[in-house]
Amino acid sequence: MANIKVKVNPVSSNTVKQVAIGQVAAENFELGDLKNVDTTTVTASAGDTLVFDATTQKYEAASGFDGGFY
């Protein structure tokens, strides 16, 4: 087994505020629970794609998009 050396900086402004242990089941989440997904402006429906809006800095549902030319 390899020797592993770790150096810890004793002076740090970072402090632990909360530690969570365990797992969360994926079926308990809704798309709107994600903080960077906007489900209020456009309601998502089956077959939609999430598209990033640079203005709002959030993902929004889109029923179709122009992929450009390749």
mmCIF file of the C-alpha atoms, coordinates in Angstrom:
data_MODEL
# 
_entry.id   MODEL 
# 
loop_
_atom_site.group_PDB 
_atom_site.id 
_atom_site.type_symbol 
_atom_site.label_atom_id 
_atom_site.label_alt_id 
_atom_site.label_comp_id 
_atom_site.label_asym_id 
_atom_site.label_entity_id 
_atom_site.label_seq_id 
_atom_site.pdbx_PDB_ins_code 
_atom_site.Cartn_x 
_atom_site.Cartn_y 
_atom_site.Cartn_z 
_atom_site.occupancy 
_atom_site.B_iso_or_equiv 
_atom_site.pdbx_formal_charge 
_atom_site.auth_seq_id 
_atom_site.auth_comp_id 
_atom_site.auth_asym_id 
_atom_site.auth_atom_id 
_atom_site.pdbx_PDB_model_num 
ATOM 1  C CA . MET A 1 1  ? 0.000   0.000  0.000   1.00 0.00 ? 1  MET A CA 1 
ATOM 2  C CA . ALA A 1 2  ? 1.307   3.451  -0.885  1.00 0.00 ? 2  ALA A CA 1 
ATOM 3  C CA . ASN A 1 3  ? 2.199   6.017  1.742   1.00 0.00 ? 3  ASN A CA 1 
ATOM 4  C CA . ILE A 1 4  ? -0.065  9.029  1.499   1.00 0.00 ? 4  ILE A CA 1 
ATOM 5  C CA . LYS A 1 5  ? 1.004   12.320 3.041   1.00 0.00 ? 5  LYS A CA 1 
ATOM 6  C CA . VAL A 1 6  ? -1.561  14.994 3.778   1.00 0.00 ? 6  VAL A CA 1 
ATOM 7  C CA . LYS A 1 7  ? -0.787  18.550 4.825   1.00 0.00 ? 7  LYS A CA 1 
ATOM 8  C CA . VAL A 1 8  ? -3.557  20.423 6.593   1.00 0.00 ? 8  VAL A CA 1 
ATOM 9  C CA . ASN A 1 9  ? -3.500  24.194 6.755   1.00 0.00 ? 9  ASN A CA 1 
ATOM 10 C CA . PRO A 1 10 ? -4.457  25.089 10.346  1.00 0.00 ? 10 PRO A CA 1 
ATOM 11 C CA . VAL A 1 11 ? -5.510  28.622 9.388   1.00 0.00 ? 11 VAL A CA 1 
ATOM 12 C CA . SER A 1 12 ? -8.629  28.549 7.255   1.00 0.00 ? 12 SER A CA 1 
ATOM 13 C CA . SER A 1 13 ? -11.645 30.786 6.826   1.00 0.00 ? 13 SER A CA 1 
ATOM 14 C CA . ASN A 1 14 ? -13.754 27.828 5.680   1.00 0.00 ? 14 ASN A CA 1 
ATOM 15 C CA . THR A 1 15 ? -15.912 26.225 8.318   1.00 0.00 ? 15 THR A CA 1 
ATOM 16 C CA . VAL A 1 16 ? -18.313 23.327 8.082   1.00 0.00 ? 16 VAL A CA 1 
ATOM 17 C CA . LYS A 1 17 ? -21.880 24.448 8.655   1.00 0.00 ? 17 LYS A CA 1 
ATOM 18 C CA . GLN A 1 18 ? -23.709 21.201 7.953   1.00 0.00 ? 18 GLN A CA 1 
ATOM 19 C CA . VAL A 1 19 ? -22.862 17.589 7.224   1.00 0.00 ? 19 VAL A CA 1 
ATOM 20 C CA . ALA A 1 20 ? -25.451 15.344 5.601   1.00 0.00 ? 20 ALA A CA 1 
ATOM 21 C CA . ILE A 1 21 ? -25.063 11.594 5.714   1.00 0.00 ? 21 ILE A CA 1 
ATOM 22 C CA . GLY A 1 22 ? -27.208 9.236  3.711   1.00 0.00 ? 22 GLY A CA 1 
ATOM 23 C CA . GLN A 1 23 ? -28.906 9.054  0.384   1.00 0.00 ? 23 GLN A CA 1 
ATOM 24 C CA . VAL A 1 24 ? -31.922 10.769 -1.120  1.00 0.00 ? 24 VAL A CA 1 
ATOM 25 C CA . ALA A 1 25 ? -34.126 8.807  -3.479  1.00 0.00 ? 25 ALA A CA 1 
ATOM 26 C CA . ALA A 1 26 ? -34.337 10.342 -6.963  1.00 0.00 ? 26 ALA A CA 1 
ATOM 27 C CA . GLU A 1 27 ? -38.087 9.767  -7.111  1.00 0.00 ? 27 GLU A CA 1 
ATOM 28 C CA . ASN A 1 28 ? -38.517 12.378 -4.354  1.00 0.00 ? 28 ASN A CA 1 
ATOM 29 C CA . PHE A 1 29 ? -37.291 15.217 -6.594  1.00 0.00 ? 29 PHE A CA 1 
ATOM 30 C CA . GLU A 1 30 ? -39.244 17.327 -9.055  1.00 0.00 ? 30 GLU A CA 1 
ATOM 31 C CA . LEU A 1 31 ? -37.569 19.129 -11.947 1.00 0.00 ? 31 LEU A CA 1 
ATOM 32 C CA . GLY A 1 32 ? -38.457 22.489 -10.369 1.00 0.00 ? 32 GLY A CA 1 
ATOM 33 C CA . ASP A 1 33 ? -36.588 21.527 -7.185  1.00 0.00 ? 33 ASP A CA 1 
ATOM 34 C CA . LEU A 1 34 ? -33.295 22.162 -8.975  1.00 0.00 ? 34 LEU A CA 1 
ATOM 35 C CA . LYS A 1 35 ? -32.221 25.749 -8.371  1.00 0.00 ? 35 LYS A CA 1 
ATOM 36 C CA . ASN A 1 36 ? -31.000 26.384 -11.926 1.00 0.00 ? 36 ASN A CA 1 
ATOM 37 C CA . VAL A 1 37 ? -34.143 25.093 -13.679 1.00 0.00 ? 37 VAL A CA 1 
ATOM 38 C CA . ASP A 1 38 ? -37.046 27.479 -14.351 1.00 0.00 ? 38 ASP A CA 1 
ATOM 39 C CA . THR A 1 39 ? -40.386 25.668 -14.472 1.00 0.00 ? 39 THR A CA 1 
ATOM 40 C CA . THR A 1 40 ? -42.509 28.779 -13.918 1.00 0.00 ? 40 THR A CA 1 
ATOM 41 C CA . THR A 1 41 ? -41.850 30.629 -17.210 1.00 0.00 ? 41 THR A CA 1 
ATOM 42 C CA . VAL A 1 42 ? -42.402 27.600 -19.449 1.00 0.00 ? 42 VAL A CA 1 
ATOM 43 C CA . THR A 1 43 ? -44.142 24.470 -18.200 1.00 0.00 ? 43 THR A CA 1 
ATOM 44 C CA . ALA A 1 44 ? -42.315 21.330 -19.299 1.00 0.00 ? 44 ALA A CA 1 
ATOM 45 C CA . SER A 1 45 ? -44.220 18.604 -21.123 1.00 0.00 ? 45 SER A CA 1 
ATOM 46 C CA . ALA A 1 46 ? -43.365 15.197 -22.566 1.00 0.00 ? 46 ALA A CA 1 
ATOM 47 C CA . GLY A 1 47 ? -40.704 15.367 -25.269 1.00 0.00 ? 47 GLY A CA 1 
ATOM 48 C CA . ASP A 1 48 ? -39.358 18.801 -24.314 1.00 0.00 ? 48 ASP A CA 1 
ATOM 49 C CA . THR A 1 49 ? -35.646 19.557 -24.104 1.00 0.00 ? 49 THR A CA 1 
ATOM 50 C CA . LEU A 1 50 ? -33.964 21.616 -21.392 1.00 0.00 ? 50 LEU A CA 1 
ATOM 51 C CA . VAL A 1 51 ? -32.248 24.625 -22.974 1.00 0.00 ? 51 VAL A CA 1 
ATOM 52 C CA . PHE A 1 52 ? -29.987 27.052 -21.093 1.00 0.00 ? 52 PHE A CA 1 
ATOM 53 C CA . ASP A 1 53 ? -31.078 30.709 -21.164 1.00 0.00 ? 53 ASP A CA 1 
ATOM 54 C CA . ALA A 1 54 ? -27.974 32.888 -20.791 1.00 0.00 ? 54 ALA A CA 1 
ATOM 55 C CA . THR A 1 55 ? -30.094 35.898 -19.768 1.00 0.00 ? 55 THR A CA 1 
ATOM 56 C CA . THR A 1 56 ? -31.721 34.207 -16.762 1.00 0.00 ? 56 THR A CA 1 
ATOM 57 C CA . GLN A 1 57 ? -28.814 31.784 -16.184 1.00 0.00 ? 57 GLN A CA 1 
ATOM 58 C CA . LYS A 1 58 ? -31.339 28.936 -15.908 1.00 0.00 ? 58 LYS A CA 1 
ATOM 59 C CA . TYR A 1 59 ? -32.495 25.965 -17.919 1.00 0.00 ? 59 TYR A CA 1 
ATOM 60 C CA . GLU A 1 60 ? -35.989 26.164 -19.441 1.00 0.00 ? 60 GLU A CA 1 
ATOM 61 C CA . ALA A 1 61 ? -38.160 23.648 -21.285 1.00 0.00 ? 61 ALA A CA 1 
ATOM 62 C CA . ALA A 1 62 ? -38.292 24.020 -25.060 1.00 0.00 ? 62 ALA A CA 1 
ATOM 63 C CA . SER A 1 63 ? -40.481 22.017 -27.454 1.00 0.00 ? 63 SER A CA 1 
ATOM 64 C CA . GLY A 1 64 ? -38.125 22.534 -30.346 1.00 0.00 ? 64 GLY A CA 1 
ATOM 65 C CA . PHE A 1 65 ? -34.929 24.355 -31.140 1.00 0.00 ? 65 PHE A CA 1 
ATOM 66 C CA . ASP A 1 66 ? -32.868 25.277 -34.161 1.00 0.00 ? 66 ASP A CA 1 
ATOM 67 C CA . GLY A 1 67 ? -29.684 23.254 -34.162 1.00 0.00 ? 67 GLY A CA 1 
ATOM 68 C CA . GLY A 1 68 ? -28.046 25.448 -36.806 1.00 0.00 ? 68 GLY A CA 1 
ATOM 69 C CA . PHE A 1 69 ? -26.033 24.237 -39.780 1.00 0.00 ? 69 PHE A CA 1 
ATOM 70 C CA . TYR A 1 70 ? -23.268 21.652 -39.744 1.00 0.00 ? 70 TYR A CA 1 
# 
